[in-house]
Amino acid sequence: MKKVVLMVSIILLFSCQEKEGDGVKVTVKNTLDIDRAFETVEIDASDLKLLNASHFYVVNQAEADTLTSQTIDYNGDGNFDMLIFQPKVKANSEQVYQIFASEEKDQEAICYSRFVPERTDDYAWENNRVAFRTYGPKAQKMVEDSIKGGTLSSGIDAWLKRVEYPIIDKWYQKHTSGEGSYHEDTGEGLDNFHVGTSRGIGGIAFKTDSLYEVSKNFIGYNTIATGPLRTVFKLDYGSYSINGEIIQETKTISLDYGQNLSRFSIDIKEANTISAGLTLHDNLGETAVNQKEAWMSYWEPHDGSALGLGLVLENPEQLVAFDKYISKEKDQSNLYAEMKILNGKVDYYAGFGWKESGQFQSKAEWEAYLSDFSNRLQSPLMIKVANAQ
């Protein structure tokens, strides 16, 4: 009975809003031969200015149901710059949505990130499928001062979660309170992924002759957004020397609901190419690369289970080469994608799939996910915005 009443209410509300003509119509077109979901579409604030609102709700015009949406203030001026939502569109078809002003704020932050001063100075982020972290200046200084507990690495760590709800705050609280450890799995997953000085999952490096050089820890951060569909933050790595050149680096990282891969947008000055890597740990797994689709993969045995690591370039034309770099030195074996830097920038996606999460059960499934991810990137959903009449 409650579901019937709710649906009737949504239909009535939608009908009233449509008659009033104060919504914005958005048509989403899918040109691929596959049904599409868990892909985020972005609506610029300028397309919604007639609604004169800071919060919105999105209605599927055909089914009269509401979709989760989120506004994001990228420049920090107190006004939103973008509205995002995730449509469901059948193969080779289009779906019409209506956007209306709302007084309700965005929903719970499933896509979440924050600076973690209580665990030295990590920065951690997650969505409903995966979680990551990387390391700050205090952790670096502890290593340099020979203080126990520090971490000197610009690699990207993975937290292997098997639940869809947020775990970052819970796991850190358990760790810092002494009530438990996130290195032990009590049903939600655990951190048993080794990063060390490797690139982890998507950390960058610079190829110099036959070697790879890397930066140290980030020196500053800025949390831009958390919410039901996307978290965004920026990490500043400052200036550092690589092979006699002074490099300036910032990373803008985002993670969307329903995806296993974080987006890394790297701003680099004074370099022509960079390489992003996937750690090969003890070289017991299987690598795969796809030049045309611009992705690489490492499927490895992992603590009695299996783990897939992957990286996909946003623009395949920036791919220079793949390099399976094997070293006898600890943490130095990585699978690399070398990329051209265009206009001081390169964008790619990197992440993982853990067999115990139930998301991927084989190397073939993981590589199919990366291939599908690349194809969707190269054929994005087409958006047409028009004021409702």
N, C-alpha and C positions, 0 to 999 in steps of 0.2 A: 504494500500500500504506500509506503514512504517513497519508493522509487517512482510510482505513478504520479503522485502529487508533485514530486520534484520535477519530473519531465514536463508536466502541464505548466508548472510555474515558469520553467525556462522558455517554453514555447510562447506563452503569453507575453513574457518580458521581451523576447526577441521580436514578436509581432508588433508590440507597442513601439519599440525603438525603431523598427524599420519604417513604420508609418510616420514617426516623427522626423525621420530623415537625418538624424544626428550621429550616424555611424559612418565608418569608413570601410569600404568594400575592398577586400584583397583576394585576388585570384592566384592560386598556386598551381603551376603546371608541371607535370612530370613527363619528360620525354623519353624515359627509359622503359624497357620491357619488364620491369620489376615493380612490385608495390613498394612504397617508401614510407618509412616512419623513423622516429628518433633522429631526424635531421632538423637542425634549427634554421628557421628563416628570420631575417632581420628587417625590421621596418624602421626607417629613419624618422626621427622626431618631427622633421618638417612635414612629413606626410600625415601627421596626426594633429597639427597645430589648430585645426578648426574645432577639434573636440575640447580644447582648452582644459586639459586635465593632466594629472601626473600619474594616475593609475588607470588601468584599462582591463577589460575582459574581452576575450575572443570567442565568437560563436561560430560553429560549423553550420553554414546556412542550410545544407541539405538535411542534417540530422538534428538541428537545433540543440546541440549540446555544447557546453563550454569547455574550452581548452585552457590548460595552465599557460600563463604568460609571465613575462618578467621585463621590467624596465632596467636599463643600465646607464649610469652616468659615467662615461669614460673619462671626461676631462676634469671631473671633480668640482664643477661650478655650482652644484646643487640642483641642476636641471637634467632630466634624463635626455640621452642622445639617441637611444635606440630601444625599440620594443621587440622582444623575441618570443617566438612560440614554435611548437613542433607539430606540423600538420601530418595527417595521414592521407596519402594520395595513391590511388590505384595506378597500375602500369598504364602508360600512354593516355593519361587522362588529366583533368584538372578539377580542383575543388575550390569552392568559394567560401570565404570566411568574412565575418563582419566584426569590426572592432568598435567597442563602445567605451565611453568614459565610465569610471567606477570610483567609488569611495573606498574600496577595500585595497589593502596593500598586498604585495606579493606573498606567496605562500612560503612554507618552511624552506630553509636553505639546505636542500639535499646536496646541491653542488656547493661545496664549502671549502674555504681555505683560511689559514691564519698563520701569523707569526707565533712561534711557540717559545717564549722566553723561559718557561719552567723546565724545558729540556734543552739547556744551553741556549741555542738560538736557531732551531730548525725553522723551516717554512714548510707546511704540510697542506695538501689539498686532496679532495676526494669527490666522487659522485656516488651513484647507486651501484656501481660495478667495480671500481678500482680506487686505489689511494696511492699517493706518492709523497715524497719529501726530499728536501735538499738542505744544505747547511750554510750557516752564517759566519760572520767574522770572529765571534767569541770562540766558537768551536775550532776555528783555524788557529787562533792565538794560543789556545790551550795546548795544541800539538806543538807549536813552535816554542812554547815555554816548558815543554815536557811535563804538562799537567795531565793526569789521567782523565779519560772521558771525552777528550776532544775528537774532532773529525776534520781532516784536511782533504776536502774533495769538492769538486764542482760537478760530480756525477749525480744522477737522479736515482733515488732509492724507490723501491716498490713495497707497499704494504698490501699483503695478500688478504683481501676480505672475501667472505663467503655470504655476507648478508647485504641487504639493500639499504638499510638505514645507516646514518652517519656513525662512524666509530672513532674518528680522530680524537675528539675531546675525551671520550671514555677511555681509550687506550692510554693516552698520556696521563690521565688522572690515576689510572691503575698503576702506571709505572712510577710516577713521582710520589705517590702516597705509600708505596711499598706493599700495596695490597695484592699485587700480581705483576705480571710482565707481559708486554706485547710480543715478546719472543716465544710465548707459549700459546697454543691454540686451545681455547676453551669453548669453541663452537662458532666464533665469529671470524676466525682467521688469525693471522699472525705476521710479524715481520721476521722472516727467515731468509730474506734476500740480501746477499752480500754485494756491497758497492765498492768499498775501499777507494782506491784511486782510479778505478775503472770509469768508463763513461756511463755505467748503469744503463738507464733506458732513455737515451736521447741527449746525453751530455755532449758538449762540443769539444773539438780539438783542432789543432792546426798542423797540417802535414809539412814537415821540414826535412827535405831529402828523403830518408827512409824511416824517419822517426815521427812521432806525434807529440806535440807539446800542448799543455792544457792550462787553463786559468786556475786560480784558487777559489775560495768560497765567495759567495755574494757579500757585498758590503752594505746594501740597503734594500728596502722593499717598500711596496705600496699596494695594499689590498684595494682593488677597484670595485669588485662586486662579488657577492655571494647570493644564492637564490635557488629557486626550484629547478632552473634549467641551465644555469651557467655560473661558474666562478671564474674571475679574472684577477690577475695580480701581475705586478712588475717586479723584477729583480735586477738590481744594479751591480755589475761586477767591476765598475770603475775602469781605471787604466792599468794595463800591465804589458810587459815586454814579451814578445814572441820573436825569436830569431833576430833580435835587434830592432824590431819594429814595435812602436807603442800602439797597442790595440785598445779601443774603447768598446765596451759591450754592455748591452741591456737585453734582458729577455722579458717579453710579455707572454705569459702562459695562461691558457684558458682550458677548461674542461666542461663539456656539456653532458647533460643527462642522457643516459642510455649508451654512452660511448666508452670504449676501452682505451682510446688514444687521446692524450692531451695535445693541444695545439701550441707549438713553440714558434713565436715570432721574434726573430733575433735581429737586433740592430747592431751592426758592426761598422766601426770606422778603421780605416787603414789596413784593409785586407781584401783580397780578391776572391778567395774561396775559403770555406770552412768545411769541416767534416763533423757529422753527428754520428754517434756510435751506440752500439748495443754490446754490452759485456758478453764475452764468451765463457766466462768463469773458468772451468777446468777443461774446456774444449771437448766435452762429452756429448754435445747435442748436434743438431743438423741445421746448417744454414741454407737459405734460399734467397735469391734476388730476382727481380723482374725489372729489366731495363725499360721496357715500354710503359709499364704502369708505375714505375718509379717507386718501388717498395722493396724492403728487405726484411728478412725474418730469421729468428733463431728459436728453434724448438728444442728444449733440453730436459733431461731428467732432473727432478728437483725434489729432494727430501722425500723420496718415496712416491712422488707424484710426477707431474710434468708442468712445464711453464713455457708459454710462447711469448717472445719479445718481438716487437715490430716497429717499423718506421716507414712512413709514407710521405713523399714530397707533395706539397701543394701544387707546385708548378714543375712538371717533369722536365721542362726545358732547362731548369737550373741544375739538373743532375750532370755531374762530370763523370764519376766512376764509383763503383763499389770496390771495397778493399777488405779482404779477410786478413786481418793483421794478427799474426800469431807470435807470441813472445814467451820466452822462458821466465821472464820476470812476472811476479805476482801482480794480478789485476791489469796487466798491459795487453792482454789479448782481447781485441774488440773487432766487431764487424762494422765497417765505416761506410757512410755515403758521403762522398765529397760533392759539394754544391757551390755553384757560382753565386756570388753576392751581386744582386742587382739593385742599384740605387741604395746601397748600404743596408740591404735587408735580405733575409731568407726566411721562408716559412715552411714548417713541416709538422707532422703529427707523429707522436711516439707513445707507446704504451705496451700493455701486456694482457695475457689471458691465462688464468690459473685453472688447471684441470679440476681442482677440488671445489671451485666455485660453481661448477656445473655449466659454465658458459661454453667451454670448448673441450672436446674430448680427444682430439687428435691433431697432429701436424697438418693434415689436409684441411680440417675445419678452420684452423687458425689462419692458414695461408689464403683460404677462400674468403675469410673475413677481410684480410688486407687488400685482396684484389677487388672485392666489392666496395670497400671504403674508397679506394683510388678511383674506381669508375664513377662513384657518386660525386666525388670532388670534381672530376672533369666534366660532369654533366649536372651542374647544380639545379635545384628546383628553380623554376622561373617565376618571378613575382611581378604582378601588376597591381598597382594601388590606384583606386579611384574613389572619390567621395560618393557615399551612398545617396541615391535619389529617392 
